[in-house]
Structures are given as structure tokens and as C-alpha cells.
């Protein structure tokens, strides 16, 4: 969705606009759904020999073909003034803001790590004697207010900052020269 407004006042030609876009991507998980046999040199001393005799060393297959639903919401706003100072000089002044937050999985089945949201007092604790393979049921763990990124504020989704200067010199070569500087 996008909207733009133009307004001419004296030597100024003003333009303002804003946009909102919602992007969706459905991504299948890639894995072997038909199954995969693995042959090692466990029986004959040669992996090809194990294959010829039909002695598989392992088998795996994806139990369910699943997919992720990846969403992204993007906002933008701009203001521009084409100011004709005199017959030979026109200043093109403008400012643009693009908010591009991270993509998130719609069903909260994928997580991103955000350092500013991490609270060490809520860190998971491993179960005693599990060698790091199980989390203690009494562990504080994550809470609902930190899951996903769909409900984040604009402060957490702050885009990169920068500016662009464009200089048109029609008296010299009629081509637009663009210089980009990022902060």
C-alpha cells in the first residue's frame, strides 16, 4: 500500500509519501522424503562391497514434509522539496526512512537471537547428570513476550542510517551523478 502527495507553493515543489508492504514466503524444508540408504565399510571392509551385497550401514528419511511461513512487514516514508532558488539553480532536498525489520516465521517455529532482548536471569539450566542434553524442567526458560519478532517495536527494528547526495550537471554532460555515503 502506498500514497504520495504533491504540493506546489511559490518556488517550492513539495512531495510527501508513505508506504507499507507485507511480504510472504512459503519455504519447503529440504530433506530426503523418499529415504536414503547409507553404506559404510562395516561388513566387507569396502563401502561399495557393502552396497553390492545389500548390507546398509544406515537409513534415514524425513517423516513429514514441512514448510515455514516467512513474513516481513516493511514501512517507508519520505519528504522532498525541489526548490528553484533562481533560473540557474534548483536545490533538490529530501529525506527518506525505510524500516526493514527482520523476517519472522508466522507460527513462531524459528527464532532469532537479539542481544538486547536477552536476559541472563532467564537463561535455561541443564538438568543435572544430562551432560547438556536435557533442560531442567524447573529452568526459567523463555517467556511469551520474547518469542518471535512479529510484535516488535520500531525501535527494535531500526534500519541502517545514511544519506544520498545527487548532483545533476546539465551544462556538462546531461548524466546524473550519484554519490552514496552511509553512516
Secondary structure, 3 states (H helix, E strand, C coil): CEEEEEEEECCEEEEEEEEEEEEEEEEECCCCCCCEEECCCCCCCCHHHHHHHCCCCEEECCCCCCEEEEEEEEEEEEEEEEEEEECCEEEEEEEEEEEECCCEECCCCCCCCCHHHCCHHHCCCECCCCCCCCECCCCCCCCHHHCCCCCCCCCCCCCCCEEEEEEECCCCCCCEEEEEEEC
